[in-house]
Amino acid sequence: MKDLVLVTGASTGIGYEMAKLLAAQKLDLVLVARSAQKLAELKKELENEHGVQVWVFDQDLSKEANSVLLYETVKAAGLQVTMLVNNAGMGVYGDFMETPLLEELQMINLNISALVILTKLFGNDMKENAYGRILNVASLLSFLPFPYYSVYSATKAFVLAFSETIAAELEDSGVVVNTLCPGPVDTPFTTREMLGTNAYKTNKPVSPMIVAKVGADLLLKGKGKKIVGFNNWFISNLPRVTPDFLMMKIKKKLASPVIKKMYN
């Protein structure tokens, strides 16, 4: 059986670069994002350059019903997904009492609900076949609850905890669940205001291709969680040696309360 990889958030950033890397390895793809035009362009590019088959579905996964609809549509098309990359995500940056509630609820739907739904539905198919791999994209902030990213960092902490526990439950089932934890990435997610903060001055965003290479390797043959880059690994371990009250003061100083919506 030839592998078929479904990638959400495939039109830009990490998902876009992962799609190109996986296609270069002759893997067929199911690509999902909100932009039908970008997906169509990417489909044409990958099929022409690598001779793979690419199916595209434009879905807004911040609407909970669309995740179930995506699964049903993929199944109706006769496609059997053997690998899943839950990459789609969004964030809201700013003082929690001032940020738009609707955007935060959409973020919870996309970062958590969509990921859980797709993991359960496609994961059950994989379990029945005793074969499959799932990569969930978390964040450096999974380890660091960060002021002004309050809901975002909480959703990514969920992704990490959920992924590690599901991985344990599926041990010896033939289904492997891994977690990718990047730090700042140079994508539309990162705004000019964020780049001006102390946090981004000391930990500069990296190319999405760097993260995608780590992610593709982890998806295809890795195990467990992977923090991208030594600097991010070091930062993720600071809470182990720094008192909570001091750590939160440091993080608050690093961040600035600028309200901004971002997507990855």
N, C-alpha and C positions, 0 to 999 in steps of 0.2 A: 504493500500500500504506500503510495506516494504521499509525503507530508503536504498538508495544506495549512497555512498560517494565517490566522485572522489578526489584524492589527487595527486597534481603534486610535483615533487621533492621528490618522496617517497622512493628512494633507500638509502638515508643517512640522518643523522641529524634530524631536527625537523619533517620532513615529514615521515621519517622511524618510529620514536617513536610515532607519531600520528596514523599511520596506525596500530601499535600494540595495542594502547589504544582503538581505535575504534573497532577493531576486537574483543577485549576482551569484548566489550559491545554488541557483536553479530550483528554488522552492516556489511553488504556486502560492498565490496570495488572495486573501479576501481583505479589502481595504475599506475602512469605515471612517467617515468624517462628516462634517456638516456641509462642506462645499462640494457640490456635484461637479462643478467645472474643474476644480483642482484635482479631484479624484480621476476624472476622465483623462486629463492631461498626464497624470502619473501612470495610469493604466497603459496608455499608448506608449509612453517612454519605456516602461519596464518590459512590456511585451516585445517591442521592437529591438531593444538592446540585449535582452537576455533570453528571449524565446520561451518565456514562462506564460502561464495562464493567470490572469488577474481579474477578479470580480470586484466590483465596487458598489457600495451601498451608502447613500447619503442619509444619515440619521443624526438627529440631535439627541444624544443620549442623556442630556440634562433633564429630559422628560422621561420619567420612569417607564411608562408604557412602551417607549420606543426600544428599550433594551430587549424586552420580550418579543416585540415585533421583529427586531433584527434577527434574533435566533430563529423564529418561525420562518422568516423569509429565506434565510440561509438554508434551512432544512428543506424548505419547499423547492429550492433550486437544485436539490440533490447533492449538496456539498457536505462533505464530512471533514470538519475541522479537527486537526490533530494537534495543533499548537495555537495558543491564544496569548496575545499580548494586550493586556489592559493598560493602555498608555494614555488615553484621553483624560484630560483633567483641566480644571480651571481654578483660579484663586482670586481672593479679594484682599487687598492690602490697605490697611488703615485702622483708625480707632474703631473698635467694635461697636461702640454706641452711636457711631456716625455712619457706618457703612450700610449699604442697602440690604435690607433683610431678604428681599426676593432673590438677589444675586447669591446670597449665602445659601439659601435653600436650593437653588439650582446647582450650586457647587457641591452640596451634600449629595444631591441626586446623582451628579456625574461622577464625583470622586469616590463615593461609597456605594450607592444603590446600584448603579450600572455595573460596577466592578463585581459586586456580589452576585447579581443576577446572571451575568455572563459566565462567571466562574462556576456557578451552580449548574446552569443549563448545559453549557459545553463540557464542563467537568464531568457531569454524569454520563454523557456520551463517551468521553474518554475512558472513564472507569469501566463501562460496559465492555469496551474493547481492550481493556487492560493495557492501554497505551495512550500517552499524551503528555504535553508539557505546557505549563502556564507560567507566564511572566507578568507579575504585577508591578507597576511603576510607582514606587513610593517617593521618598525624598530624604535629604539630610535632616529636614525638619521633623521627620518621623521620630527622631531621637531628641529633638530640641523644641519643646513648646515655645513659640516665639511671639512676643508682643507684636501687635499690628498685623500678624498673620494668624490670629487666634483660631478661626474656624478652619482655615487651610491646613495649619500644622496639625490640628486635631484630626482632620480627615486622613492625613498622611500617616499619622500614628495608628489610626485604625487599619489602614492598608497593610502596614507592616505586621501588626499583631494578628490580623485576620490571615494573612498569607502564611505566617509561620505556623499557626495552629492548624490550618487546613493541610499544609505540607505534612505535618505529623500524622494527621488522620488518614492521609492517602499513602502513607509509607507502605511499600510492598504491594501497592495496587497497580503499579505500572504507570501511574500519573505523578509527575514531578511538578511542584509549585515553587517557584523562585521569586525573589524580590529584588528589584533594582532601586538603589537609593542614590540618585545624583544630587550634587549641590547646585549652585547657580549655573544656569545654562544660557547661552546666547541665543535666545528665541524671542518671539513677540511677548512671551510671558514676562520678560524683564523690561521694565520701563526706565525712562531717563531719570525719574525721581528715585527709583530704587538704586540705580547706578551711582547716585550721589550720596548714598548713605555710607557710614563707616563699614558696615557689614560687607558691602560689595567692593569697597576699596581694598579691604584686607583679604577678600576671597572672591577673586574676579571670575565672571562667568566663562565657561569653556565652550568650545564648539559642540553643537549637538551631535556631530559625527563621532566625537570622542566618546560620548555617552552611548551612542547607538552601537558602536563597536563592542563595548563592554556588554551592553544589553543583548546583542545578537549572540555573543559567545555564551552568555549565561543561559539564554533561552535554549540553545541547541545542545549544550553539553555541560552546563554548570549545575551547581546545587547550593541551595540556601540563599542567603542575602549577600548582596555585593554593594559596597559603598564605593562610588567612583572617585578615585584620587586619594592620595595619601593625606593631603591637607584636610579633606572632608572626613576621612576616617579619624584623624586626630581630633577634629572639632567634635565629632559625634561622641567621643569618649570623655570629653571634658566634664560632663555632669557626674561622672563616676568619682572624680577627685575634687570637685568644687561644690561647696555647700549650696543648697537649693536657693536660698535667699540671695546669695552673691551671684549665682549664675543668672538668675532672672534680672537682676540689676544690670549685669553686663549686657544681656541680650536686649533689654529695653533701650540701653544707650546706643547700641549698634543700629537699631531700627528707627525709622522716622515715620510719624503718623500721616502718611500720604494716602488718600483714598484712590485706589486704582483697580480696575478689573483687568485680569490677564487670563490668557488661555495657553495651554501646552498640548 
